[in-house]
Amino acid sequence: MLTEEQKKEVKKAISNELKRADNDWAKVGKHFSKSFSLEESYTLDSAPSNIPMHPLVSINEPIVDEFIALVVDMRNSSEHLKTEINSNKIQHGFQRIFFETSALLPAISVVTSFENGQVTEYLGDGALVLFHVNPDNKNESIHHAWRAARNCVTDMIDLINNELYSRYSLPPIAIGAGLAMSKAVVTLVGSEGKYHPKAIGECVWEATKLSGGTNKVFISSNMKAQWPKSPGGKLTFSPTEMKGIKCYTSNT
């Protein structure tokens, strides 16, 4: 669980970004009817990167490394876009989504950073977070990623919903979280002059599929198989399936 000091930091991030979102919307809200891309392009054959342990990625030097991928994704955002709500501060669905994601995305970044996670991509209404797997201490890496995922679907979502309700009288949002672990290729993708750093691996694909729950964490079978064993541990897992993938959920 998050400490009180960490909660204050998350609240500050949510509040600051929603203030900025309010100001931005006041300037551009009249002109927006469609969502926009958060992708960033680079103009060199090497590019700075947020991928953990790989601050600079070269097009000519692909690297294989091991990561835990956490994908956090908002539920029913398409419905939010189309559904009218009883709030005199929200005029239409896109404005609602704009404020919801303005709170969600920075909160994910702050909460996962407490456990050494790094957001590498924003996915519109969610984020991909990578944790580098320390080959000398995989157990610690797994514990970090698990705590980050659990904190997202518990304390973080409560903090976001409290702020959204107090500011805009919005109903609560829900999120899903998927965790998976594998080796991945760290490289640049795109076309010449417009390369983007990316980790490509099964962990990213699986975590994306496993993020379809509702305020719950789903864990890949491969990650569960490498889970640290602790005598007397209270964490238990139940086998299940998400989008055709066999996986696990935990009791906490």
C-alpha positions in Angstrom: 0.0 0.0 0.0 1.1 3.6 -0.5 2.4 5.5 2.4 0.8 8.7 3.4 3.7 10.7 2.0 3.4 8.8 -1.3 -0.4 9.5 -1.4 0.3 13.2 -1.0 2.7 13.1 -3.9 0.1 11.3 -6.1 -2.6 13.7 -5.0 -0.3 16.6 -5.9 0.4 15.2 -9.4 -3.3 14.6 -10.1 -4.3 18.0 -8.9 -1.5 19.8 -10.8 -2.3 18.0 -14.0 -6.1 18.6 -13.7 -5.4 22.3 -13.1 -3.3 22.4 -16.3 -6.0 20.4 -18.1 -8.6 23.0 -17.0 -6.5 25.8 -18.4 -5.7 23.9 -21.6 -9.4 23.0 -22.1 -10.4 26.7 -21.6 -8.1 27.6 -24.5 -8.7 24.7 -27.0 -11.9 23.0 -25.9 -14.0 24.7 -28.6 -11.9 23.2 -31.4 -11.6 19.6 -30.3 -13.9 16.9 -31.5 -11.4 14.0 -32.0 -8.7 12.5 -29.8 -5.1 13.1 -30.6 -1.9 11.1 -30.6 0.7 11.3 -27.8 3.4 9.6 -29.9 6.7 11.4 -30.3 9.0 11.2 -33.3 12.8 11.5 -33.3 15.0 12.6 -36.2 18.3 10.8 -35.5 19.4 7.2 -35.9 19.8 7.0 -32.1 17.3 8.4 -29.6 16.9 9.1 -25.9 14.7 6.5 -24.2 12.7 6.0 -21.1 13.2 2.2 -21.2 14.8 1.2 -17.9 18.6 0.7 -18.1 18.6 1.9 -21.8 18.8 5.7 -21.8 20.0 5.8 -25.4 18.8 3.4 -28.2 20.6 3.0 -31.5 19.0 1.8 -34.8 22.2 -0.3 -35.5 22.5 -1.9 -32.0 19.4 -3.9 -31.0 19.7 -5.3 -27.4 18.0 -8.2 -25.8 17.1 -7.6 -22.1 14.5 -8.9 -19.7 11.5 -6.8 -18.4 8.3 -7.0 -16.6 5.6 -5.1 -18.5 2.7 -3.5 -16.7 -0.2 -2.2 -18.8 -2.8 0.0 -17.0 -5.9 0.7 -19.0 -9.1 2.6 -18.3 -12.3 0.6 -18.7 -15.2 1.8 -21.0 -13.5 5.0 -22.2 -15.4 4.7 -25.5 -18.7 4.7 -23.5 -17.6 7.7 -21.5 -17.1 9.5 -24.8 -20.7 8.9 -25.9 -22.6 8.9 -22.6 -24.1 12.1 -21.2 -23.7 12.7 -17.5 -25.4 15.0 -15.0 -22.6 17.5 -14.4 -22.8 21.2 -15.2 -19.0 21.3 -15.5 -18.8 18.8 -18.3 -20.4 19.7 -21.6 -19.7 16.5 -23.6 -17.9 13.2 -23.6 -14.6 14.2 -25.0 -14.2 16.8 -22.3 -14.9 14.1 -19.7 -12.3 11.8 -21.3 -9.8 14.6 -21.4 -10.1 15.2 -17.7 -10.1 11.6 -16.7 -6.9 10.8 -18.7 -5.3 14.0 -17.4 -5.7 12.6 -13.9 -4.9 8.9 -14.7 -1.8 9.2 -16.8 0.4 11.3 -14.4 -0.9 9.2 -11.5 0.3 6.0 -13.2 3.7 7.6 -13.7 4.1 8.7 -10.1 2.8 5.5 -8.5 4.9 3.1 -10.6 8.0 5.3 -10.1 7.9 4.5 -6.4 8.7 0.9 -7.4 11.3 1.7 -10.1 8.9 1.4 -12.9 9.1 3.7 -16.0 6.3 4.7 -18.3 7.6 4.1 -21.8 4.4 4.7 -23.8 1.1 6.4 -23.1 -1.7 4.6 -24.8 -4.5 7.2 -25.0 -6.4 6.0 -21.9 -3.6 4.0 -20.3 0.1 3.5 -20.1 2.8 0.9 -20.6 5.2 0.7 -17.7 8.5 -1.3 -17.8 10.5 -2.7 -14.9 14.0 -3.9 -15.7 14.6 -7.4 -14.4 17.8 -7.6 -12.3 19.4 -10.9 -13.3 21.0 -11.1 -9.9 17.8 -10.5 -8.0 14.7 -11.4 -10.0 12.6 -11.8 -6.9 13.1 -8.1 -6.0 12.1 -7.0 -9.5 8.9 -9.1 -9.3 8.0 -7.7 -5.9 8.5 -4.1 -7.2 6.3 -4.7 -10.3 3.6 -6.4 -8.2 3.4 -3.7 -5.6 3.2 -1.1 -8.4 0.3 -2.9 -10.1 -1.5 -3.5 -6.8 -1.2 0.2 -5.8 -2.6 1.3 -9.1 -5.8 -0.7 -8.7 -6.3 0.2 -5.0 -5.0 3.5 -3.6 -4.3 5.3 -6.9 -7.8 4.7 -8.3 -9.4 5.9 -5.1 -7.3 9.1 -5.2 -8.2 9.8 -8.8 -11.9 9.2 -8.3 -12.0 11.4 -5.2 -10.5 14.3 -7.2 -12.6 13.8 -10.3 -15.8 13.8 -8.2 -14.8 16.8 -6.1 -13.9 18.9 -9.1 -16.4 17.8 -11.7 -19.0 15.5 -10.0 -17.8 12.7 -12.3 -18.7 9.1 -11.6 -15.8 6.8 -10.7 -13.5 5.4 -13.4 -12.2 1.8 -13.3 -9.0 0.4 -14.6 -7.4 -2.9 -15.4 -3.8 -4.0 -14.9 -1.8 -6.7 -16.7 1.6 -8.0 -15.6 3.9 -10.2 -17.7 7.6 -11.0 -17.8 9.9 -12.0 -20.7 12.9 -11.0 -22.7 12.4 -8.2 -25.2 14.3 -6.5 -28.0 15.2 -2.9 -27.3 15.4 -1.1 -30.6 14.1 1.8 -32.7 11.0 1.5 -34.8 9.5 3.7 -37.5 11.1 5.1 -40.6 14.3 7.0 -41.4 14.3 10.3 -39.5 11.3 9.4 -37.4 12.5 6.6 -35.1 10.9 5.8 -31.8 12.5 3.7 -29.0 10.6 0.6 -28.2 10.9 -2.7 -26.2 9.3 -5.5 -28.3 8.6 -8.7 -26.5 6.0 -11.2 -25.4 5.7 -9.4 -22.0 4.3 -6.3 -23.7 1.8 -8.2 -25.8 0.6 -10.3 -22.9 0.4 -7.4 -20.4 -1.8 -5.5 -22.9 -4.2 -8.5 -23.2 -4.2 -9.0 -19.4 -5.2 -5.4 -18.7 -8.9 -6.0 -19.4 -10.0 -6.5 -15.8 -11.9 -4.1 -13.5 -9.7 -2.7 -10.7 -7.9 -6.0 -10.7 -4.4 -7.3 -11.6 -4.0 -10.2 -14.0 -0.6 -12.0 -14.0 0.8 -14.0 -16.9 1.5 -17.7 -16.5 5.2 -17.2 -17.2 5.5 -14.6 -14.4 3.5 -16.7 -12.0 5.9 -19.6 -12.6 8.9 -17.4 -11.5 7.1 -15.9 -8.5 9.2 -15.9 -5.3 8.3 -18.5 -2.7 8.1 -17.3 0.9 7.3 -19.5 3.8 4.1 -18.5 5.4 3.3 -16.0 2.7 -0.3 -14.7 2.5 -0.4 -14.1 -1.2 -2.3 -16.8 -3.1 -3.2 -17.1 -6.8 -6.2 -18.3 -8.6 -6.0 -19.6 -12.2 -8.3 -17.8 -14.7 -8.4 -16.6 -18.3 -8.4 -13.2 -19.9 -9.0 -12.7 -23.7 -8.0 -16.3 -24.4 -4.8 -16.2 -22.3 -4.4 -18.5 -19.3 -3.3 -16.3 -16.4 -3.7 -15.7 -12.6 -5.3 -13.3 -10.2 -4.3 -12.8 -6.6 -6.3 -12.6 -3.4 -5.0 -9.1 -2.6 
